[in-house]
Amino acid sequence: MAEQSDLFSAPEPAAPPLVATKVEALRAQLNAWAHEYYVQDAPSVPDAEYDRVFRQLQALEDAYPSLVTPDSPTQRVIGAVMEGLASVRHRVPMLSIRTETDTEASGAEAFDARIRRELKLPPDAPPVEYVAEPKFDGLAMSLRYEEGRLVQAATRGDGEVGEDVTHNVRTIRQIPLALPAGVPPVLEVRGEVYMRRADFDALNERQREQGGKTFVNPRNAAAGAVRQLDSGIAAQRPLSFFAYGLGEVQGAEFATHFEVLEKLKTWGFPVAAQAGIALGASELVAFHQRIGAARDQLPYDIDGVVYKVNSLALQRQLGFVTREPRWAVAHKYPAQEMMTRVEGIDVQVGRTGKLTPVARLAPVFVGGVTVTNATLHNLFELRRKRVRVGDQVIVRRAGDVIPEVVGVVPAPRAAYVPNFRMPAQCPICGSAVVREPGEMNHRCSGGLFCPAQRKQAVLHFAQRRAMDVEGLGEKLVDQLIDGDVIRTLPDLFRLDVQALAGLDRMAEKSAQNVLDALEQSKRTTLPRFLFGLGIRHVGEATAKDLARHFGALDAIMEASVDQLLQVNDVGPVVAQSIHTFFAQPHNREVVAQLRACGVAWEECAPVEGATLPLAGKTIVLTGTLPTLGRDEAKDLLEAAGAKVAGSVSKKTYCVVAGAEAGSKLDKAQALGIPVLDEDGLRALLQGQLPGGAEFS
C-alpha cells in the first residue's frame, strides 16, 4: 500500500465553509477598495492596509487551492475602464510586478536567491546582473508612437484593456509628441505619470484657498487629472512623466533592459537618474538602502524600488507566473499612509497667531516614525473631511512633512459625536479668536501678548523697517525667548549687559552693542512704531497713512471702525483688524509699558491726504538711482502722499527708473506711462512737472 500511495498525490484538503466564506469576504473587500483606488481615484484605506488584506487572501488560497478562481484579485490585475473613456486593448499586456513587502535587506536577498534557483545557477556562478530603479507612486501609462508621432496614450486598466487618455497626456510637457528620426516605426513606451511634491502642495494650497477639494496624495491628484474627460483639467495640473520600459516594438531589438533605458533617454524621454546596474544581492541591498536614505529628499514620491533582471534573454527564459513576471520585483519601504483612531482634537497656536486644529491619535508607525499627532489644517478642511473624535482615519507622513489626516475610513459611528468647534478665546493667552470674512484661518488677536507669538512679534518689532534694532537677529531672539529672558516687547528695554553676555556666542562687547542699538531705537517715528506692533494687514504704507490722518497714537487706539475707514486705502477688513487689536487689553498694556520704558516718537498734527502733492498717485521704482537708495526714495514718495507699487499697470502715474532697469521700464514704455530719472523724481517731489511732461 505504501508503494501504491507514492504513485498518487495526496488529496487536496477540503476548504471548511468558514474559510470559503472568509475568502469571499476578503475578495469583496479588495475589489471594493480597488474600485475606489483605480476607478474613482478616491481610496478609503492606505496601501499598507490593502497589502495586508491581499496577503491574507493569498495565504488562504495557497492553503486551499480549490478556492482559487480566475476572477480573484490574486489572479489578475484589477482595474476597469472609466465610463466615458474609450477602451484600448494593449498589444503587450501591462502586468503588475510582484511586491516584496519585507522592507529590510532580506527582501533583496530573497529575490536574488529566487532568481538563481529559477536559473539553476550553481553557488559559484557569477552574480546575476540586475537593473535597479525607483518605484514611482503614480499612474502607469503606455504611450504608442507610429512613425515617430504620439498616436495613443492608455492607462494600465486591467492589464489587458485600459483607457484612452491621449487628450490629457498630450498636456504633459515631459512627454514628447514627436520623436527624432531613426526611431522604430511602432514604439510603445511604458512609464509613470506622477506629480512632484512641490506641485502637489501648491495645488492643495490653491484648493484650500478656493474652498475646493484637496487631494489625498500626489498619486491621486495625477490619476484624477489624467482620467478626466476634459483635458483642460489635466492642463491646469502640473503633471510629470518617467519612462521605464517598452511594450510593443517593431523594427528594433535590444539585449538588455539597461540598453532600453539608455535608448529612451536618446529619444527624449525622462528616465530616473537613480536607475543603474547592480550585481548580485549585495548591490541590490546597497541600492535599496541608498535610495531609502535619500527618499525624503527626492522631489517626488516613491514607495519602494524595482529590481529587474537586466538580460532580456534571461527575462524570456524566466517568463511569467499568473499575474506577474518572475524576473522583476518591487521592494517596498515603510508605508507613508496608515490607519489609526482619533482620540481627541486639540488646537495649536502658531508664531503668526494662526490656530490649527490637530488630531490626537492612537500611536501609529508611519513613514518610519511613530506618529501621535497630525494636522487638520483649519476648521473648514476638518469639516470637509468630516473628522470627529473616535473616527478611524488615514494618516500620511512623507519625509519631514508634518503628518496630516487625509481622510476618514467610512464606517457608522456607534453614537452621536458632536462637530469640533474652534474656541472663542486663544487657548494660550485668552485673547479673542477672530476670522476675517473670506479667510479660511482663525487667528489669535493678542499678537503682542500671546506666548506662542513672542518670537515673531520680537523679530518683526526689531526689523530694519520698524524699530531697526541692529544685532537683534533670529538666533539671539530664540535664546532670549527659549531661556525665558524676555516675555514681552518691553522686556527688551529692561535687558542689561549681564543678561545678554550670559548667552551663547555673546561676549560683553556684543552685548553692549545690542543694548546701544535698543537705546537708539527708542527714538523713532509714529509710522515705524505702528508698523513694528505687527497689527495684521498694517504694512508700512498703511502705518504712514494712519499717522498722517490721526497724527497721534492715542487717537488711532481710540478710533472707531467708521473713523478708521476715513483713512486713505483703509478698507473694512483693515479697519476691523486695527480696531480689534487695540480693543485687546493685553495689547494696550504692552504699548503702555513700551512708553514707560522710554520708547517715544514725534507726533504731529493730522494732515488731510488731499493736501499732499502726490496723494492718490501710484508710482513704481525700478533700477538703481545715482544717489538715492530704494528705501530712501520710497520714504520720500510716501511722505508726499504717493503709493509705491511693485508692478506697472495702466493706473501707474509714473515710473522712476535708474540703472539696470528691467521689465518694469519696458512695460511702462509699452503703456505710454511717463518715465523719470532721479532729477525728475526730485523735481516731482517739489511739485514741478519736469521737462514739460504732462500727467493724467
C-alpha positions as CSV (number, residue, x, y, z in Angstrom):
1,M,0.0,0.0,0.0
2,A,2.9,2.3,0.8
3,E,4.4,1.8,-2.7
4,Q,1.0,2.3,-4.3
5,S,0.3,5.6,-2.4
6,D,3.6,7.0,-3.7
7,L,2.1,6.9,-7.2
8,F,-0.6,9.3,-6.3
9,S,-0.7,12.9,-5.0
10,A,-2.1,13.5,-1.5
11,P,-5.7,14.6,-1.8
12,E,-6.2,18.3,-1.6
13,P,-7.7,19.4,1.7
14,A,-11.3,20.5,1.6
15,A,-11.9,24.1,2.5
16,P,-14.0,24.5,5.6
17,P,-17.2,26.5,5.0
18,L,-16.0,29.3,7.3
19,V,-12.8,29.6,5.3
20,A,-14.7,29.8,2.0
21,T,-16.9,32.5,3.4
22,K,-13.8,34.4,4.7
23,V,-12.2,34.2,1.2
24,E,-15.3,35.6,-0.5
25,A,-15.5,38.4,2.1
26,L,-11.8,39.3,1.5
27,R,-12.3,39.3,-2.2
28,A,-15.3,41.6,-2.0
29,Q,-13.4,44.0,0.3
30,L,-10.3,44.0,-2.0
31,N,-12.5,44.6,-5.1
32,A,-14.3,47.4,-3.4
33,W,-11.0,49.1,-2.4
34,A,-9.6,48.5,-5.9
35,H,-12.6,50.2,-7.4
36,E,-12.1,53.2,-5.2
37,Y,-8.4,53.4,-6.0
38,Y,-8.3,52.6,-9.7
39,V,-11.7,53.8,-10.9
40,Q,-12.8,56.5,-8.6
41,D,-9.3,57.8,-7.7
42,A,-10.5,58.1,-4.1
43,P,-9.1,55.4,-1.9
44,S,-10.6,55.0,1.6
45,V,-7.7,53.0,3.1
46,P,-3.9,53.3,2.7
47,D,-1.8,51.0,0.5
48,A,-0.5,49.2,3.6
49,E,-4.0,48.1,4.6
50,Y,-4.8,46.8,1.1
51,D,-1.5,44.9,1.0
52,R,-2.2,43.3,4.4
53,V,-5.6,42.0,3.3
54,F,-4.2,40.9,-0.1
55,R,-1.6,38.8,1.7
56,Q,-4.3,37.3,4.0
57,L,-6.3,36.2,0.9
58,Q,-3.2,34.9,-0.8
59,A,-2.3,32.8,2.2
60,L,-5.8,31.2,2.3
61,E,-5.7,30.4,-1.4
62,D,-2.3,28.9,-1.1
63,A,-3.6,26.6,1.7
64,Y,-6.8,25.7,-0.2
65,P,-6.1,25.9,-4.0
66,S,-9.7,24.7,-4.7
67,L,-10.9,28.1,-3.6
68,V,-8.8,29.9,-6.3
69,T,-11.0,31.4,-9.0
70,P,-10.0,33.2,-12.2
71,D,-11.6,36.4,-11.0
72,S,-9.8,36.5,-7.7
73,P,-7.7,39.7,-7.0
74,T,-4.7,37.4,-6.7
75,Q,-5.1,36.1,-10.2
76,R,-5.4,39.3,-12.3
77,V,-4.5,43.0,-12.4
78,I,-7.5,44.8,-11.0
79,G,-8.9,47.8,-12.9
80,A,-11.7,49.0,-15.1
81,V,-12.4,51.3,-17.9
82,M,-13.9,54.6,-16.7
83,E,-17.3,55.4,-18.2
84,G,-16.8,57.9,-21.0
85,L,-13.3,57.0,-21.9
86,A,-12.7,54.7,-24.9
87,S,-11.2,51.2,-24.3
88,V,-7.7,50.3,-25.5
89,R,-6.5,46.7,-25.8
90,H,-2.8,46.5,-25.1
91,R,-0.8,44.6,-27.8
92,V,1.6,43.7,-25.0
93,P,-0.1,43.2,-21.6
94,M,0.7,45.7,-18.8
95,L,1.1,43.3,-16.0
96,S,1.9,44.3,-12.4
97,I,5.1,43.4,-10.6
98,R,5.3,41.2,-7.5
99,T,5.7,43.1,-4.3
100,E,8.3,42.2,-1.7
101,T,6.8,43.6,1.5
102,D,9.9,42.8,3.6
103,T,11.3,46.3,3.9
104,E,14.6,45.1,5.2
105,A,17.7,44.0,3.3
106,S,16.5,40.4,3.3
107,G,13.8,41.3,0.7
108,A,16.5,41.9,-1.9
109,E,18.4,38.8,-0.9
110,A,15.3,36.7,-1.2
111,F,14.7,37.9,-4.7
112,D,18.2,37.2,-5.8
113,A,18.1,33.7,-4.3
114,R,14.8,33.0,-6.1
115,I,16.3,34.1,-9.5
116,R,19.3,32.0,-9.0
117,R,17.1,29.0,-8.2
118,E,14.9,29.6,-11.3
119,L,18.0,29.8,-13.5
120,K,19.5,26.7,-11.8
121,L,22.8,28.6,-11.1
122,P,25.4,26.8,-9.0
123,P,26.7,28.6,-5.9
124,D,30.0,29.5,-7.5
125,A,28.3,31.1,-10.6
126,P,28.9,34.8,-11.1
127,P,26.4,37.2,-9.7
128,V,23.3,38.0,-11.7
129,E,23.2,41.4,-13.3
130,Y,20.1,43.5,-12.5
131,V,18.8,47.0,-13.1
132,A,17.6,48.8,-10.0
133,E,15.2,51.7,-10.3
134,P,12.9,53.8,-8.0
135,K,9.3,52.7,-7.8
136,F,7.3,55.7,-8.6
137,D,4.0,56.4,-6.9
138,G,1.9,57.5,-9.9
139,L,-0.3,56.1,-12.7
140,A,1.1,53.6,-15.1
141,M,0.9,54.7,-18.7
142,S,1.6,53.3,-22.2
143,L,2.5,55.7,-25.0
144,R,2.1,54.4,-28.6
145,Y,4.2,56.1,-31.3
146,E,3.8,55.4,-35.0
147,E,6.3,56.8,-37.4
148,G,7.6,58.9,-34.6
149,R,4.3,60.5,-33.7
150,L,2.3,60.1,-30.5
151,V,-1.0,58.5,-31.6
152,Q,-2.3,57.0,-28.4
153,A,-1.9,57.0,-24.6
154,A,-3.6,54.4,-22.5
155,T,-3.8,53.6,-18.8
156,R,-3.0,50.1,-17.4
157,G,-6.6,49.3,-16.8
158,D,-6.9,45.5,-16.0
159,G,-3.6,44.8,-17.8
160,E,-5.2,43.7,-21.0
161,V,-7.6,46.6,-21.6
162,G,-7.0,50.2,-20.5
163,E,-8.5,53.7,-21.1
164,D,-7.6,56.1,-23.9
165,V,-6.3,59.2,-22.3
166,T,-4.4,60.7,-25.2
167,H,-6.1,64.0,-25.0
168,N,-4.9,64.5,-21.4
169,V,-1.4,63.1,-21.8
170,R,-0.7,65.5,-24.6
171,T,-0.8,68.3,-22.0
172,I,2.2,66.8,-20.1
173,R,5.2,68.7,-21.3
174,Q,7.7,66.0,-20.4
175,I,6.1,63.6,-22.9
176,P,7.4,64.2,-26.5
177,L,4.7,64.5,-29.1
178,A,7.2,63.7,-31.9
179,L,10.4,61.6,-31.7
180,P,13.7,62.1,-33.6
181,A,14.5,60.4,-36.8
182,G,15.5,56.8,-36.6
183,V,13.1,55.5,-34.0
184,P,11.2,52.3,-34.7
185,P,8.1,52.7,-36.8
186,V,6.0,51.3,-34.0
187,L,7.1,52.0,-30.5
188,E,5.2,51.7,-27.2
189,V,6.9,53.4,-24.3
190,R,5.8,52.4,-20.8
191,G,6.2,54.7,-17.8
192,E,4.6,56.6,-14.9
193,V,2.6,59.8,-14.8
194,Y,3.1,61.5,-11.4
195,M,3.1,64.8,-9.7
196,R,6.1,66.4,-7.9
197,R,5.6,67.1,-4.2
198,A,6.1,70.9,-4.5
199,D,3.5,71.0,-7.3
200,F,1.1,68.8,-5.3
201,D,1.5,71.0,-2.2
202,A,0.9,74.1,-4.3
203,L,-2.2,72.5,-5.9
204,N,-3.7,71.6,-2.5
205,E,-3.0,75.1,-1.1
206,R,-4.8,76.6,-4.0
207,Q,-7.7,74.2,-3.5
208,R,-7.9,75.1,0.2
209,E,-7.9,78.9,-0.5
210,Q,-10.7,78.4,-3.0
211,G,-12.7,76.1,-0.7
212,G,-12.3,73.2,-3.2
213,K,-11.5,69.6,-2.8
214,T,-8.0,68.7,-1.6
215,F,-6.2,65.5,-2.7
216,V,-5.1,62.7,-0.5
217,N,-1.6,62.3,-2.2
218,P,0.2,63.2,-5.4
219,R,-0.7,59.9,-7.0
220,N,-4.4,60.5,-6.7
221,A,-4.1,64.1,-7.9
222,A,-2.2,62.9,-11.0
223,A,-4.5,60.0,-11.7
224,G,-7.6,62.2,-11.3
225,A,-6.2,64.6,-13.8
226,V,-5.2,62.0,-16.4
227,R,-8.6,60.3,-16.4
228,Q,-10.8,63.3,-16.8
229,L,-12.9,63.7,-19.9
230,D,-11.9,67.4,-20.1
231,S,-8.2,67.9,-21.0
232,G,-8.4,71.4,-19.5
233,I,-8.3,69.9,-16.0
234,A,-5.1,68.0,-16.8
235,A,-3.6,71.1,-18.4
236,Q,-4.1,73.0,-15.2
237,R,-2.3,70.4,-13.0
238,P,1.5,70.2,-13.2
239,L,1.9,66.5,-14.2
240,S,5.3,64.8,-14.9
241,F,6.4,61.6,-16.5
242,F,9.2,59.0,-16.2
243,A,9.8,56.3,-18.8
244,Y,10.9,52.8,-17.6
245,G,10.3,50.3,-20.3
246,L,8.7,49.2,-23.6
247,G,5.6,47.5,-24.8
248,E,5.2,46.6,-28.5
249,V,8.2,47.5,-30.7
250,Q,8.6,46.9,-34.4
251,G,11.9,47.4,-36.1
252,A,14.3,47.3,-33.2
253,E,15.8,44.7,-30.8
254,F,17.7,45.1,-27.5
255,A,19.9,42.8,-25.5
256,T,19.4,44.3,-22.0
257,H,16.9,46.4,-20.1
258,F,19.6,49.0,-19.3
259,E,20.1,49.4,-23.0
260,V,16.4,50.2,-23.3
261,L,16.6,52.9,-20.6
262,E,19.6,54.5,-22.4
263,K,17.8,54.4,-25.7
264,L,14.8,56.0,-24.1
265,K,17.0,58.9,-23.0
266,T,18.3,59.5,-26.5
267,W,14.7,59.5,-27.8
268,G,13.9,62.4,-25.5
269,F,12.1,60.6,-22.6
270,P,12.9,61.4,-19.0
271,V,14.4,58.4,-17.2
272,A,15.1,58.3,-13.4
273,A,18.7,59.4,-12.8
274,Q,19.0,56.8,-9.9
275,A,18.4,53.8,-12.2
276,G,21.6,51.7,-12.6
277,I,23.1,48.3,-12.8
278,A,23.5,46.2,-9.7
279,L,25.5,42.9,-9.5
280,G,24.0,40.3,-7.2
281,A,22.2,40.6,-3.9
282,S,24.8,42.8,-2.1
283,E,24.5,45.6,-4.6
284,L,20.7,45.3,-4.6
285,V,20.8,45.7,-0.8
286,A,23.1,48.7,-1.1
287,F,20.8,50.3,-3.7
288,H,17.7,49.8,-1.5
289,Q,19.4,51.4,1.4
290,R,20.9,54.3,-0.6
291,I,17.6,55.3,-2.2
292,G,15.8,54.8,1.1
293,A,18.2,57.2,2.8
294,A,17.6,59.8,0.0
295,R,13.8,59.1,-0.3
296,D,12.7,62.2,1.7
297,Q,14.9,64.5,-0.3
298,L,13.5,63.3,-3.7
299,P,11.2,65.8,-5.3
300,Y,8.6,63.1,-5.9
301,D,7.0,60.2,-4.0
302,I,8.3,56.7,-4.3
303,D,7.1,53.7,-2.2
304,G,10.0,51.4,-3.0
305,V,12.5,50.3,-5.6
306,V,12.2,47.9,-8.5
307,Y,14.7,45.1,-9.4
308,K,14.7,43.6,-12.9
309,V,17.0,41.0,-14.4
310,N,19.0,43.0,-17.0
311,S,19.3,40.4,-19.7
312,L,16.2,40.3,-21.9
313,A,17.1,36.8,-22.9
314,L,17.1,35.7,-19.3
315,Q,13.8,37.6,-18.8
316,R,12.3,35.5,-21.6
317,Q,13.7,32.3,-20.0
318,L,12.3,33.1,-16.6
319,G,8.9,34.0,-18.0
320,F,5.7,34.9,-16.0
321,V,3.7,33.4,-13.3
322,T,-0.1,34.1,-13.4
323,R,-0.2,37.9,-13.0
324,E,3.4,38.9,-12.7
325,P,6.9,38.4,-14.3
326,R,9.3,36.1,-12.5
327,W,12.3,38.4,-13.4
328,A,11.2,41.5,-11.5
329,V,10.1,42.5,-8.0
330,A,9.1,45.7,-6.3
331,H,10.9,46.1,-2.9
332,K,8.9,48.4,-0.7
333,Y,9.8,50.9,2.0
334,P,7.8,51.5,5.2
335,A,4.3,52.8,4.4
336,Q,3.7,56.5,4.4
337,E,0.0,56.1,5.0
338,M,-1.6,54.1,7.8
339,M,-4.9,53.9,9.7
340,T,-5.4,54.9,13.3
341,R,-8.0,56.3,15.6
342,V,-8.7,60.0,16.5
343,E,-8.6,60.2,20.3
344,G,-9.1,63.9,20.5
345,I,-8.8,67.2,18.7
346,D,-6.6,70.0,20.1
347,V,-5.7,73.5,18.9
348,Q,-2.2,74.7,18.3
349,V,-1.3,78.4,18.0
350,G,1.5,79.2,15.5
351,R,4.0,82.0,15.7
352,T,1.9,84.2,13.4
353,G,-1.2,83.6,15.5
354,K,-2.9,81.1,13.3
355,L,-4.9,78.5,15.1
356,T,-4.6,75.0,13.7
357,P,-6.8,72.0,14.8
358,V,-4.6,69.0,15.4
359,A,-5.8,65.4,15.7
360,R,-4.5,63.5,18.8
361,L,-4.0,59.9,17.6
362,A,-3.6,56.4,18.8
363,P,0.1,55.9,18.2
364,V,0.8,54.5,14.7
365,F,4.1,53.8,12.9
366,V,4.1,55.6,9.6
367,G,6.8,56.9,7.3
368,G,9.5,55.4,9.6
369,V,8.4,57.0,12.8
370,T,5.7,56.7,15.5
371,V,3.1,59.4,14.9
372,T,0.7,60.6,17.7
373,N,-0.5,64.0,16.2
374,A,-1.5,65.1,12.8
375,T,-2.6,68.4,11.4
376,L,-6.1,69.1,10.2
377,H,-5.1,72.4,8.6
378,N,-8.2,74.5,9.5
379,L,-11.8,74.3,10.6
380,F,-13.1,74.2,7.0
381,E,-10.8,71.4,6.0
382,L,-11.7,69.4,9.1
383,R,-15.4,69.8,8.3
384,R,-14.9,68.9,4.7
385,K,-13.2,65.6,5.7
386,R,-15.9,65.0,8.4
387,V,-13.3,64.1,11.1
388,R,-14.7,63.6,14.5
389,V,-13.3,62.1,17.7
390,G,-13.4,58.3,17.6
391,D,-13.1,58.0,13.9
392,Q,-10.7,55.7,12.1
393,V,-8.6,57.9,9.8
394,I,-5.8,57.7,7.3
395,V,-2.6,59.4,8.4
396,R,0.1,60.4,5.9
397,R,3.7,61.3,6.6
398,A,6.3,61.8,3.9
399,G,9.8,62.8,4.8
400,D,10.0,65.8,7.2
401,V,6.5,66.9,6.2
402,I,4.2,67.4,9.2
403,P,1.8,64.3,9.5
404,E,-1.7,65.1,8.3
405,V,-5.1,63.4,8.4
406,V,-6.0,62.8,4.8
407,G,-9.4,61.2,5.2
408,V,-11.9,59.2,7.3
409,V,-12.4,55.5,6.8
410,P,-16.1,55.2,6.1
411,A,-17.8,53.4,9.0
412,P,-21.0,54.0,11.0
413,R,-20.5,55.7,14.4
414,A,-21.7,53.9,17.4
415,A,-23.1,57.1,18.9
416,Y,-23.6,60.7,18.1
417,V,-20.3,62.7,18.2
418,P,-20.6,66.5,18.0
419,N,-18.7,68.5,15.4
420,F,-15.5,70.2,16.6
421,R,-15.8,73.9,17.1
422,M,-13.0,76.5,17.2
423,P,-12.6,78.2,20.6
424,A,-13.7,81.8,21.0
425,Q,-10.6,82.6,23.1
426,C,-6.9,81.7,22.3
427,P,-6.0,78.6,24.3
428,I,-2.6,80.1,25.1
429,C,-3.3,83.7,26.2
430,G,-7.1,84.0,26.3
431,S,-7.3,86.8,23.7
432,A,-10.2,86.9,21.3
433,V,-10.1,84.5,18.3
434,V,-11.0,86.1,15.0
435,R,-11.6,85.1,11.4
436,E,-11.9,87.7,8.8
437,P,-14.5,87.5,6.0
438,G,-13.3,85.2,3.2
439,E,-10.4,83.9,5.3
440,M,-10.1,80.1,6.0
441,N,-8.0,80.5,9.1
442,H,-8.8,81.6,12.7
443,R,-6.3,83.7,14.5
444,C,-5.4,84.9,18.0
445,S,-5.7,88.7,18.2
446,G,-3.2,89.0,21.1
447,G,-0.2,89.4,19.0
448,L,1.9,91.4,21.4
449,F,1.0,89.3,24.4
450,C,0.5,85.7,23.3
451,P,3.4,83.5,24.3
452,A,3.0,81.4,21.1
453,Q,3.7,84.6,19.0
454,R,6.6,86.0,21.1
455,K,9.4,85.2,18.7
456,Q,7.6,86.5,15.6
457,A,6.5,89.7,17.5
458,V,10.0,90.5,18.6
459,L,11.6,89.8,15.2
460,H,9.0,92.0,13.5
461,F,9.4,94.8,16.0
462,A,13.2,94.8,15.7
463,Q,13.4,94.6,11.9
464,R,15.1,97.4,9.9
465,R,11.9,98.9,8.5
466,A,10.3,99.0,12.0
467,M,12.3,99.9,15.2
468,D,15.7,99.0,13.5
469,V,17.4,97.2,16.4
470,E,20.7,96.2,14.9
471,G,22.1,92.9,16.1
472,L,18.8,91.5,17.3
473,G,18.5,88.6,14.9
474,E,16.7,85.3,14.9
475,K,19.3,83.3,16.8
476,L,19.6,85.8,19.6
477,V,15.8,86.1,19.8
478,D,15.5,82.3,20.1
479,Q,17.8,82.3,23.1
480,L,16.0,85.2,24.7
481,I,12.6,83.6,24.4
482,D,13.6,80.0,24.9
483,G,15.6,80.9,28.0
484,D,12.7,82.9,29.4
485,V,14.9,86.0,29.5
486,I,12.2,88.1,27.9
487,R,8.5,87.6,27.6
488,T,7.1,90.7,26.0
489,L,8.4,93.6,23.9
490,P,9.0,95.9,26.9
491,D,11.4,93.3,28.4
492,L,13.8,94.1,25.5
493,F,14.4,97.6,27.0
494,R,14.9,96.1,30.5
495,L,17.9,93.9,29.4
496,D,21.3,94.5,30.9
497,V,24.9,93.5,29.9
498,Q,24.9,90.7,32.4
499,A,21.7,89.1,31.0
500,L,23.0,89.3,27.4
501,A,26.6,88.3,28.0
502,G,25.5,85.1,29.6
503,L,24.0,83.8,26.3
504,D,25.7,81.6,23.8
505,R,28.2,83.5,21.5
506,M,27.5,86.8,23.2
507,A,30.6,88.5,24.6
508,E,30.4,91.6,26.7
509,K,31.2,93.9,23.8
510,S,28.5,92.2,21.6
511,A,26.0,92.5,24.5
512,Q,26.8,96.3,24.8
513,N,26.3,96.8,21.1
514,V,22.8,95.3,21.3
515,L,21.9,97.4,24.3
516,D,23.2,100.5,22.4
517,A,21.0,99.6,19.4
518,L,18.0,99.2,21.7
519,E,18.6,102.6,23.3
520,Q,18.9,104.2,19.9
521,S,15.7,102.6,18.7
522,K,13.7,104.3,21.4
523,R,13.7,107.5,19.3
524,T,11.6,106.6,16.3
525,T,8.7,107.8,14.2
526,L,5.0,107.1,14.7
527,P,4.7,105.1,11.4
528,R,7.7,102.9,12.3
529,F,6.3,102.2,15.8
530,L,2.8,101.4,14.3
531,F,4.3,99.1,11.8
532,G,6.5,97.4,14.5
533,L,3.4,96.5,16.5
534,G,2.6,93.8,13.9
535,I,-1.0,94.6,13.5
536,R,-2.5,92.3,10.9
537,H,-2.8,94.0,7.5
538,V,-0.9,97.1,8.6
539,G,2.1,97.4,6.5
540,E,4.5,100.4,6.1
541,A,2.2,102.3,3.8
542,T,-0.9,101.9,5.9
543,A,1.1,102.8,9.1
544,K,2.1,106.1,7.3
545,D,-1.5,106.8,6.2
546,L,-2.7,106.2,9.8
547,A,0.0,108.6,11.2
548,R,-0.8,111.3,8.7
549,H,-4.6,111.0,9.2
550,F,-4.7,110.9,13.0
551,G,-1.4,112.5,14.0
552,A,-1.2,110.7,17.4
553,L,-1.2,107.1,18.6
554,D,-3.9,107.6,21.2
555,A,-6.2,108.9,18.5
556,I,-5.6,105.7,16.5
557,M,-6.1,103.5,19.6
558,E,-9.5,105.1,20.4
559,A,-10.7,105.3,16.8
560,S,-13.9,103.5,15.8
561,V,-14.2,101.3,12.7
562,D,-16.1,104.1,10.9
563,Q,-13.3,106.6,11.8
564,L,-10.6,104.2,10.6
565,L,-12.5,103.8,7.3
566,Q,-11.9,107.5,6.6
567,V,-8.1,106.8,6.2
568,N,-6.7,106.6,2.7
569,D,-6.6,103.0,1.4
570,V,-8.1,101.5,4.7
571,G,-11.0,99.2,3.9
572,P,-13.4,97.3,6.2
573,V,-11.0,94.3,6.8
574,V,-8.1,96.5,7.7
575,A,-10.2,98.8,9.8
576,Q,-11.7,95.9,11.8
577,S,-8.2,94.4,12.3
578,I,-6.8,97.7,13.8
579,H,-9.9,98.1,16.0
580,T,-9.7,94.5,17.3
581,F,-6.0,94.8,18.0
582,F,-6.4,97.9,20.2
583,A,-9.5,96.6,21.8
584,Q,-7.4,93.8,23.5
585,P,-6.3,94.9,27.0
586,H,-3.1,92.9,26.6
587,N,-2.0,94.9,23.6
588,R,-2.8,98.2,25.2
589,E,-0.8,97.2,28.3
590,V,2.2,96.4,26.1
591,V,2.0,99.8,24.4
592,A,1.8,101.5,27.8
593,Q,4.9,99.6,29.1
594,L,6.9,100.5,26.0
595,R,6.1,104.1,26.6
596,A,7.2,103.7,30.3
597,C,10.5,102.2,29.1
598,G,11.2,105.4,27.2
599,V,10.1,104.5,23.6
600,A,8.9,107.8,22.1
601,W,8.1,109.2,18.7
602,E,7.2,112.6,17.3
603,E,3.5,113.1,17.0
604,C,2.2,115.6,14.5
605,A,-0.9,117.5,13.6
606,P,-3.2,115.4,11.4
607,V,-2.7,116.1,7.7
608,E,-5.5,115.6,5.2
609,G,-4.4,113.3,2.4
610,A,-5.8,115.6,-0.2
611,T,-3.3,118.3,0.7
612,L,-0.3,116.1,-0.1
613,P,1.2,116.8,-3.5
614,L,1.2,113.2,-4.7
615,A,-1.9,112.0,-2.8
616,G,-3.7,109.2,-4.7
617,K,-0.8,108.7,-7.1
618,T,0.7,105.3,-7.7
619,I,4.5,105.3,-8.6
620,V,6.8,102.5,-9.4
621,L,10.6,102.4,-8.7
622,T,12.9,100.3,-10.8
623,G,16.7,100.0,-11.2
624,T,19.4,101.8,-9.2
625,L,19.3,105.5,-8.7
626,P,22.6,107.5,-8.7
627,T,22.4,108.8,-5.1
628,L,19.1,107.7,-3.6
629,G,18.7,104.2,-2.2
630,R,15.5,102.4,-2.9
631,D,14.2,102.7,0.7
632,E,15.1,106.4,0.8
633,A,13.3,107.1,-2.5
634,K,10.3,105.2,-1.2
635,D,10.2,107.2,2.0
636,L,10.3,110.5,0.1
637,L,7.5,109.5,-2.2
638,E,5.2,108.1,0.6
639,A,5.9,111.3,2.6
640,A,4.4,113.2,-0.3
641,G,1.3,111.0,-0.3
642,A,2.2,108.6,-3.1
643,K,1.6,104.9,-3.1
644,V,4.8,103.0,-4.1
645,A,3.8,99.8,-6.0
646,G,5.8,96.8,-7.1
647,S,4.3,96.4,-10.6
648,V,3.3,98.6,-13.5
649,S,-0.3,98.9,-14.7
650,K,-2.5,101.3,-16.6
651,K,-3.2,103.1,-13.3
652,T,0.5,103.8,-12.7
653,Y,1.1,107.6,-12.5
654,C,4.8,107.4,-13.5
655,V,7.9,105.1,-13.2
656,V,11.1,106.3,-11.7
657,A,13.9,104.3,-13.4
658,G,17.6,104.1,-12.6
659,A,20.5,102.0,-14.0
660,E,19.7,98.4,-15.0
661,A,16.0,98.9,-15.0
662,G,14.3,95.8,-16.3
663,S,10.9,94.6,-17.4
664,K,9.0,97.4,-15.4
665,L,10.6,100.0,-17.6
666,D,9.8,98.1,-20.8
667,K,6.1,97.8,-19.7
668,A,5.9,101.5,-18.8
669,Q,7.2,102.4,-22.2
670,A,4.8,100.0,-23.9
671,L,1.8,101.5,-22.0
672,G,3.0,105.1,-22.6
673,I,3.5,105.8,-18.9
674,P,5.9,108.7,-18.2
675,V,9.4,107.6,-17.0
676,L,11.5,109.9,-14.7
677,D,15.2,109.7,-13.7
678,E,16.4,110.8,-10.2
679,D,16.4,114.5,-11.1
680,G,12.9,114.1,-12.4
681,L,11.9,112.5,-9.1
682,R,13.4,115.4,-7.1
683,A,11.5,117.9,-9.2
684,L,8.3,115.9,-8.8
685,L,8.7,116.0,-5.0
686,Q,9.0,119.8,-5.2
687,G,5.7,120.0,-7.1
688,Q,7.2,120.5,-10.5
689,L,6.4,118.7,-13.7
690,P,9.9,118.2,-15.2
691,G,10.6,118.7,-18.9
692,G,7.1,119.8,-19.6
693,A,5.9,116.2,-19.1
694,E,2.1,116.0,-18.9
695,F,0.5,113.6,-16.4
696,S,-3.1,112.5,-16.5
